[in-house]
Amino acid sequence: MNTEQFFIGGRWVAPAGGGRIAVVDSYTEEPFASVAEGTEADIDAAVAAACSAAPGWAAETAEARAGYLRRIHGALAARADEIARTITREVGMPVKMSRRMQVGAPLAILEIAARHASSFAYEERVGNSLVVREPVGVVGAITAWNYPLYLLAAKVGSALAAGCTVVLKPSELAPLSALAFADAVREAGLPPGVFNLVVGYGPVAGEALARHPGVDALTFTGSTRAGKRVAQLAAGTVKRVALELGGKSASIVLDDADLAVAVKATVSMCFLNSGQTCAALTRLLVPQALHDEAARLAVEVARSFVLGDPSLESTRLGPLASAAQRERVRSYIATAAREGATLLCGGAEPPPSLAKGYFVQPTVFGRVDPRSAIAQEEIFGPVLSIIPYREEDEAVMIANGTSYGLAGAVWSADERRAERVARRMRTGQVDINGGAFNLEAPFGGYGQSGIGREMGRYGLEEFLEHKAIQFRS
């Protein structure tokens, strides 16, 4: 894995500056790698390469693009275990889960992108018009640290399938899988300049990419605050923007649901990747009469998540990705206690048995006020809020009562009733009775959870322009 250079114009090139960025092991709290620090000059070089390659890549047949994606997939699959272990060190997700979610899911996404590249309907007749879908051009992609290869695959896979060239700026906290992807691109023989990679800090490299006049579309995953910033910068050149931002997703348990099943699944989804998941079900809404039983069940499930070394196969809950994230989460827990929420288990104190690692205890609060900070703001840690409601209408109102709208869940013995509630939720996706995540379905949010959609053919559509060609008859 080349950590000394950037991938620009089909080859590894020396960075413009001499800065380095340390990559820290979330369990040992010690640096285990370092990467070159990108500057605006590096972004300029990467965009120039992408602009130069754009006409040729757009002219490639859809089948040829699909073939390149399959070769990239093969090169990544050959080093899947190594990449999973690397992401575990960066982010803290237990390695057993990393193999499935941090590497297995991205590989599946690339397969799906390859299939859609060759099967998508790029043209259709509408009356006397031929409507043609063409690549938007150069895509700037900025990804977050919590699912680094997954987010890369979702953006880059669709952009390449659509015929766009790409400049990627991954998170500096977890950049190593992006470097592995760049090497897979090299092995696959992708034409020079079609994919380019620069690692750097958001305020420097990220902002340079967002405002660059040579970038035709920008796709970003990260916090809502950062998303607003890149959208403001992108507006200067009126480029297309897709944003996948924060969430505060509600899991509504109706009075006829299997409470034990619903609570167990909700806690598990809340604690996924130590809570570092934008679609995490962080609010458990239960009928008032069932609150105490739901609280008992949630504590029981939470206490089964034993913290430990994420490199061990037996670990269920690892550390957070950084010291800053750990302190942020602990601060929210302390605030919740001051605001009057009932602490049922966990808390802001460090786990007594772990001297090192960015750990936060699995934490559950009961009788949470839906207007409080922990019920309104994205925490990004293993913290569950149990919120009682009186009737179904109030549950929907509480679920919709934040600025976010990324995900949600409904639990009921009556699937048609659950669907009626799901349709009333202002959110981009809703799981009914534990419905499985679908990589072909659109993913994205309402409100301040973002703009646009990823995954399947919906992700490919984000990177296509529509042209109408009119004929006389």
Secondary structure, DSSP 8 states (H G I E B T S, - for coil): ---SSEEETTEEE--SS--EEEEE-TTT-SEEEEEE---HHHHHHHHHHHHHHHHHHHHS-HHHHHHHHHHHHHHHHTTHHHHHHHHHHHH---HHHIIIIIIIHHHHHHHHHHHHHHHS--EEEETTEEEEEEE--EEEEE--SSSHHHHHHHHHHHHHHHT-EEEEE--TTS-HHHHHHHHHHHHHT--TTSEEE----IIIIIHHHHH-TT-SEEEEES-HHHHHHHHHHHHTTT-EEEEE----EEEEE-TTS-HHHHHHHHHHHHHGGGG--TT-EEEEEEEGGGHHHHHHHHHHHHTT--B--TTSTT-SB---S-HHHHHHHHHHHHHHHHTT-EEEE--SS--TT-SSSS----EEEES--TTSHHHHS---SSEEEEEEESSHHHHHHHHT-SS--S-EEEE-S-HHHHHHHHHHS-SS--EETT----TTS-B--SGGGEES-BSHHHHHHTTEEEEEEE---
